[in-house]
């Protein structure tokens, strides 16, 4: 099921490479799959497209937390507030 979601989101991303919702959704699925490199790429792109997006910044915080970097996670959560 998650593989299908990832495939659909990647297809959507090919059509709309700056869609913040797609980038965040894909990034969060990648965090869950512990594919941190891809997750960072997508979530940082989301944050660069929409620097004030609480969703993108919160997802970056979740990524840092999943990686075990509490300091980076805290900083990202502060930016998301």
N, C-alpha and C positions, 0 to 999 in steps of 0.2 A: 504494500500500500504506500509506504513512504517513498519507495523507489519510483512509483508512478507519479507521486506529487513532485518529486525532484525533477523528473523528466518533463512534466508539464511546465514547471516553473522555468526550467532552462529554455524550453521552446518559447515561452512568453518573453523571457529576457532577450532572446535573439530578435524578437520583433520590437521590443521596447526596452533598450539597454539602460535607460535611466529611470525606469519605473521603480520608485522607492519601495512600494508595497511588495513587488516581486523580489527585489533585492533583499529586503529584510526577511521575507518568508523563506526564501532559499537559504539565506545565511543562517537562520535559526535551525532549519532542518540539518544543515551541515554541522552546526554546533552539536546538535543531538547525536549526529553520526561521528562526532569527534574528528571531523575533517576541518581542523582549525585554520589551515592555510587558505582553503577556499572560502570558508566562512568569513575570515578577516577581509579577503579581497572583496566579497560582495557587500559586507556591512560597511566597510570604509567607503566604498563607492556610494552606497546609500547616504552616508553621512556627508559626503562631499557634494552630492546632488542637492540634498536638503539638510544643510548644517544645523537647522533648528528643529529637526524632526526628533521628537521625544522617542518615537518608536525605533528609529535607527540608533540613537545613542543608548537607549535601554538595551537593545540587542547587542551592541558592542560591549556593554557592561556584562551582559550574560556570557558572552564569549570569554571575556577576561576571567570571570568567575569560574567558568568550566575549565579553563586552562590552569586555574589555581593561583592566579595573580590578583590577590585581594586588593592591592594598592591601585593597580590599573582599573580594576572593576569599580572601586570607590570613586575614582576620578571620573570615569565615564558616567556613573550614576549621578554625580554632582552636575555634570554638564547637561544631563537629561532633565534635571529639575526645572 
